[in-house]
């Protein structure tokens, strides 16, 4: 199967850069699977799980908290705000974020648009929490 | 003339100081290496961010649909300065260099009749700027408890700035930090955060595919999601550069201190030996003249 270069970058470091055959990305408008020769696409990402299938068939999963992906026929770059391998994932990490978002929401000094975004983020986080606990 | 005992005490005390400065220098060197690694590791993200941002900015164009964070709100009256300095002193002129640079800027803005607001990141800058502009400082961020600067720290500052902008508290935001050139040279730098100019990126073959990009959701929406992120990334980069600069400055300051202490010990030892010799000579003379008198 054709492979392509996948890079997972968080602000703190380059987490992953290798040849892969398939990547599943939790895009804002639904999950999408990226394979080689994908049409150039730019998409934002919601909190969720990125599944990376390496050339040798090994599957690794990462939990990401928002960001965006830059997809080209020759490669895919995922700029995540924060990314953690599922194996190192701790439910507390998500809960901490949920609490932070809730308190920001309670603050009440934000515009409606910002509020909607926060509420959506909260819903996505809660959903993610359920997924991760299942792992 | 200090007595022999005084001299001995002083030598001991300078030696102790030298040991401390030497240890501090070594600690700073280790921390510098770590800070440089962190700055290095953060580079891919900001580089790719710049490329993506340039692509989208081009796709969206500069019409009215571009987010206000990018175009500004058309005014230039109230300036917000985010001044990043270190939390600790003993690093040569590092903090005062940044503070002086920011102070000159504030004076110029005030002379032009603008309103100035200041957010201080780091205790030392706050201490210096408070003397002159205590009424202008609207907030300070304390990173003293933070052992290792993470993206969250920068994100908090970024969100704070954006929140202030949305409430119309300022029109232009500038970030002050120290750019890490090398261990011995850190250059205070001003970087305009809002309105954010799209970074000019040299086009590679890959990037020129921008024309046929598909955007999901549409480009404008991605852009409005991206710009706040980019502000946090810029702050993050500034904080990392600052840490590296602080450690570099501390290292050379402590190196100087260690060398000075060495010189001082040499001088003190010389006068200690001289005085001891003088005392021995004096005692000998006393004994000899006593023997002759018999």
HADDOCK unambig.tbl for C-alpha pairs under 7 A between the chains (distance, minus, plus):
assign (segid A and resid 9 and name CA) (segid B and resid 45 and name CA) 5.93 0.50 0.50
assign (segid A and resid 10 and name CA) (segid B and resid 45 and name CA) 6.38 0.50 0.50
assign (segid A and resid 11 and name CA) (segid B and resid 42 and name CA) 5.40 0.50 0.50
assign (segid A and resid 11 and name CA) (segid B and resid 45 and name CA) 5.39 0.50 0.50
assign (segid A and resid 11 and name CA) (segid B and resid 151 and name CA) 6.47 0.50 0.50
assign (segid A and resid 12 and name CA) (segid B and resid 41 and name CA) 6.13 0.50 0.50
assign (segid A and resid 12 and name CA) (segid B and resid 42 and name CA) 4.83 0.50 0.50
assign (segid A and resid 12 and name CA) (segid B and resid 151 and name CA) 6.65 0.50 0.50
assign (segid A and resid 13 and name CA) (segid B and resid 41 and name CA) 4.49 0.50 0.50
assign (segid A and resid 13 and name CA) (segid B and resid 42 and name CA) 5.17 0.50 0.50
assign (segid A and resid 14 and name CA) (segid B and resid 41 and name CA) 6.46 0.50 0.50
assign (segid A and resid 14 and name CA) (segid B and resid 44 and name CA) 6.79 0.50 0.50
assign (segid A and resid 40 and name CA) (segid B and resid 212 and name CA) 6.90 0.50 0.50
assign (segid A and resid 40 and name CA) (segid B and resid 213 and name CA) 4.94 0.50 0.50
assign (segid A and resid 40 and name CA) (segid B and resid 214 and name CA) 6.10 0.50 0.50
assign (segid A and resid 41 and name CA) (segid B and resid 213 and name CA) 5.25 0.50 0.50
assign (segid A and resid 41 and name CA) (segid B and resid 214 and name CA) 4.47 0.50 0.50
assign (segid A and resid 41 and name CA) (segid B and resid 215 and name CA) 5.75 0.50 0.50
assign (segid A and resid 42 and name CA) (segid B and resid 213 and name CA) 6.81 0.50 0.50
assign (segid A and resid 42 and name CA) (segid B and resid 214 and name CA) 6.12 0.50 0.50
assign (segid A and resid 42 and name CA) (segid B and resid 215 and name CA) 4.94 0.50 0.50
assign (segid A and resid 42 and name CA) (segid B and resid 216 and name CA) 6.21 0.50 0.50
assign (segid A and resid 43 and name CA) (segid B and resid 215 and name CA) 5.97 0.50 0.50
assign (segid A and resid 43 and name CA) (segid B and resid 216 and name CA) 4.77 0.50 0.50
assign (segid A and resid 43 and name CA) (segid B and resid 217 and name CA) 6.57 0.50 0.50
assign (segid A and resid 44 and name CA) (segid B and resid 222 and name CA) 6.47 0.50 0.50
assign (segid A and resid 79 and name CA) (segid B and resid 45 and name CA) 6.82 0.50 0.50
